[in-house]
Amino acid sequence: MTSKTSSPRKGGASRSGATDTSDVIPLRYGDDPYVWACWLYYEDGMTQGEIADAMGVSRATVNSYLADAREKGIVNISLEPARLASLTIAQELKRHFGLADCLVVPSDDNARPLIDSLGVAGAMALQKLMKSGDTLAVSWGRTVMSVGEHADVQALQDATVVQATGGTTAAFSYTPDLCAASIARAIGARCVGITAPAIVKSGELRQMLLDEPLLQEQFATLAQANRILFGISSLRPNSTIHTSGFFDTVSLQDYLAAGAVGVVAGRFIDERGRPVAGPLDDRTVGISLDMLRRIGTRIAVAGGFDKVPALLAALRGGYANVLITDAATGHGILRADGVTGLDTRISQRPKLAQTPSSYRAHVKKFLNNPNEVVEEMLDGVVRAHRDYIEPINGSHRALVAKSGPRPGKVGLVIGGGTGHEPCFLGYVGKGLADAVAVGNIFSSPPPDPIVQCAVAASGGEGVLFVYGNYAGDVMNFEMAAEIAEEKGIAVRTVLTTDDIASSPIEDREGRRGVAGNFFIFKIAGAACDRGLSLDACEAVTRKANVRTYTVGVALEPCSMPQTRRHNFEIGPDDMEIGMGIHGEPGVTRERIKPADDITDAIMDNIFKEMKPTAGDRVAVLVNSFGATPLMELYILYRRVAQRLAAKNIEIEANWIGHYCTSLDMVGASISILHLDQELTDLLHHPCETAFLRIN
Amino acid sequence: MQTFSNASSGAIVLSLAERIIENRAYLSEIDGKIGDGDHGVNMAKGFGMAADRLKDKDTTLSEALDTLGTVLMTEIGGSMGPLYGVMFTEFAEKLDGVPAIDAATYSTMLHAGLEGIQSIGSAKVGDKTLIDTLVPAVEAFDGATANGKSFDEALDALVVAAEAGRDSTRDLVAKIGRASRLGERSLGVLDAGATSCAIILKELSLGARARLA
């Protein structure tokens, strides 16, 4: 077994490898660069960069030597067999059931009883998953209690624990209230009980209890839970469920006869995970299965071979997305669900994920889960801007303006990919856009949310779609327009094409929509808010698009949250004039110049098409692509104003800041809206949105 | 003449979804080298949603393909959603009402899917996209049947050509989409769309082949 030594060398100070710096492999490594690279990495503790220097090859080559060395078996990394088996089973459970996470404790750990091992593992999961401000619902059972006994999570603020069901007889030591209290203590959370019996005599009594203000308040807390911790009970004859007192008052025969195999938070499920109906359903006070499934993080902790059918049912039903169990149980679940070949895999080393090529350094970002960035951002957006926008039918992918749509008004729907914030959702509100459809990063939303936006925005006078001219957006918005038309909503579309660098003037229709969106949306929103007809709204929006001119300049590329690498490169002394907001090619790549020279190049391009005459009026937008600070934007604006003044062009209004970004791209764009009287009036029309307010 | 039954063959779409979900990480990884790095996640999401709707149902292949196409077209977004969405709904339309699918129907289906994609996208062979997998696969299938090969032999030829087409993208410079920004640097990396397309065509054709009678 080889391991990376614990004292990696720093810098080149004592780099003995340096004496070997040459294209000739030192004798002792034979003729094998793989062995040499592995020795420097695993034994000498050098970094890949240092090895590249020492061997006189690129970092990418070192990286591939190290990866290939594992493939070729030159390096074997071994793990203790029991741990390896647990990891393999956890990975397979995660993959097979699409879990967010899975923790499997070794089964042959005789040091302590299974219930304690599961408690420790559950405690570890709470440590990792709980965040300040969370509300954790807690079900009951011996294993859940064990988690409470082993957990000790410090430094959480404003956490709440809420009982997931009503209470039971205190004949046993892991009642719902004791479990909740124990977990609350362990994580330093406020504890909210459900102060009613878990099972009451009749449906009428349950309804009366639920009408009580105190219980309503407790259920309101339960409805806010964003995580839940629960055990899973088997219905086999030896299960504790029969002696627990929870279901003391009835026979379980009704449920068993109906095919129930397990109990989740006091509710019965069959082998496929479907709810099983029975006499207790309307007598149970506690979380329903539907409520449970809507909770984001659903941690099931359970083990023991007798629980395999119940656990499998709970996984098939999607009740848990984080599973904590033991190796024997996990193995049993997989076999019961037809996963074969696991045994051979357990006896071999697992195929290690290939080391990603790392010839460029990763960019640092504030991330939790890279696959959830859009959802997490939208959660924040909806919380932050609730005065202006609200989700349509609960979906964050379709947001409607509060007090925006109204009967008799043409609805304005905008949208596109994310990564451009505050575009597009920052421009939704009264007097501007009525609804926005939100896609993934740099990727169009699908038709469904767009249709929802159209329906929500419709006031009976038709809906105007305004969005940037990109292939994906056009495909999806066109499909949505067809569906909306089928629903009886008249739809008109204006594609924004303000990026004059993206295509020559003869191909104006083929140009991209970029930061000038800001002006075009503003004009469209004002026209709609003034009660103009659909024809008139479309016409003035087209005019605004034709009279908006944008050119962008990028100094550094942006990096995607999923890869945290730059998508392309711009040389150390280069800049690219005319780059699009996803990094699409510009007109020229040239050496970076002083800010005024860059501004002049942009303004010359704009003037060439705009053909202004003295006395004309314009609106100016100087927009950051994400990472360029206001300081530099003002330097650009200064020169824009000088150039306009020299031509005797009046600046009617200006905006400077982040208005249409490209994640963390370094760069800026300048947009000019060439005003006439109608556009000037509409520009000053009042609006109330998160990122633009005009009174 | 070899045919397979449309009835109950909806299960092929479920195994298709399984392959895509299995390859989620792999597809995202190759996409990450020259693209956004989200291809696997988005594909797995769409195919998984379709599989959920089809699970435990006994459907015809055409019904199952229609469900898959509709989900991809209406709920995934981006460019891949509409492109694969149109391909599968076109597949479904051509199989609809055909009880026993023969090689001629299969070819009609493949062509309809290809034409659907070409009607909304502009990629050509050599642009380093899924077209580089799809076009040679369809050609290989037609070529095999034209040479008097049986349905199962034609399906084998299709799979071989799809994988060769996918591998050809390694030596191509991207001309379309975000990867085109990298120019020469996109050389040496498989295209994620061409790779997922090869997985799809292979699983579909193996499913058909196993049901031939």
Interface residues (C-beta under 8 A of the other chain):
Chain A: R95 G98 R272 A353 Q354 P356 S357 N371 G417 G439 N440 I441 F442 S443 S444 P445 P446 P447 D448 A471 G472 M475 N476 M479 M560 Q562 T563 R565 N567 F568 H582 G583 E584 P585
Chain B: I21 E22 A25 S28 E29 G32 K33 D36 G37 D38 V41 N42 G48 D56 M73 T74 E75 I76 G77 G78 S79 G81 P82 I120 G121 S122 R178 R181 L182 R185
